[in-house]
Amino acid sequence: MEASRPLDALNNARNKRVIVELKNNKQYVGVLRAFDIHVNAVLESAEERVGGEVVRKLGVVFLRGDTIILISPEA
């Protein structure tokens, strides 16, 4: 499915594992469950990673949209 708008790309990623990078250089990986027009996002089964290594398993997390640099499908 092709995304014609930015939120379409997020819709295509819903219920899939994504990598989210924040302005503070933290990286979270989890299943994208929900987001809003401000790109606030809820991840389930989330893990915090540093240098590709899992440092914390967090479960469900809410990430504030104005702190997010990128959201990408996990490779």
C-alpha positions as CSV (number, residue, x, y, z in Angstrom):
1,M,0.0,0.0,0.0
2,E,1.4,3.4,-1.0
3,A,1.4,6.3,1.4
4,S,0.4,9.6,-0.1
5,R,0.5,11.6,3.1
6,P,2.8,11.3,6.1
7,L,0.1,9.9,8.4
8,D,-0.7,7.3,5.8
9,A,2.8,5.9,6.3
10,L,2.2,5.6,10.0
11,N,-1.1,4.0,9.4
12,N,0.7,1.4,7.3
13,A,3.0,0.7,10.2
14,R,0.3,0.3,12.8
15,N,0.4,-3.1,14.5
16,K,4.0,-3.7,13.2
17,R,7.3,-3.5,14.9
18,V,8.9,-0.1,14.5
19,I,12.1,1.7,15.6
20,V,11.5,5.1,17.1
21,E,14.5,7.5,17.6
22,L,14.1,10.5,19.9
23,K,15.9,13.9,20.1
24,N,17.7,12.7,23.2
25,N,19.4,9.9,21.2
26,K,17.3,7.2,22.8
27,Q,15.9,4.5,20.6
28,Y,12.8,2.4,21.2
29,V,11.6,-0.7,19.4
30,G,8.1,-2.0,19.7
31,V,4.7,-2.6,18.1
32,L,3.1,0.7,17.0
33,R,-0.4,0.5,18.4
34,A,-1.7,4.1,18.2
35,F,-0.7,7.6,17.2
36,D,-2.4,11.0,16.7
37,I,-2.1,14.0,14.5
38,H,0.8,15.3,16.7
39,V,2.6,12.0,16.1
40,N,2.3,11.1,19.8
41,A,2.8,7.3,19.7
42,V,2.0,4.3,21.8
43,L,4.3,1.3,21.5
44,E,3.6,-2.1,23.0
45,S,6.2,-4.7,23.9
46,A,8.7,-1.8,23.8
47,E,12.4,-2.0,24.5
48,E,14.9,0.8,25.0
49,R,18.1,0.2,22.9
50,V,21.5,1.8,23.1
51,G,24.0,0.9,20.4
52,G,21.7,-1.8,19.2
53,E,21.6,-3.6,22.6
54,V,18.5,-3.8,24.7
55,V,19.0,-2.0,28.0
56,R,15.4,-2.0,29.3
57,K,12.2,-3.9,28.5
58,L,9.3,-1.4,29.1
59,G,6.1,-3.0,27.9
60,V,3.6,-0.2,26.9
61,V,5.1,3.3,26.4
62,F,3.7,6.6,25.3
63,L,6.2,8.7,23.3
64,R,5.5,12.4,22.8
65,G,5.4,13.4,19.2
66,D,7.6,16.6,19.6
67,T,10.5,14.4,20.9
68,I,10.4,12.0,17.9
69,I,13.0,12.3,15.1
70,L,12.0,9.2,13.1
71,I,9.8,6.2,13.0
72,S,10.9,3.3,10.8
73,P,9.8,-0.3,10.2
74,E,12.1,-2.7,12.0
75,A,14.4,-4.4,9.5
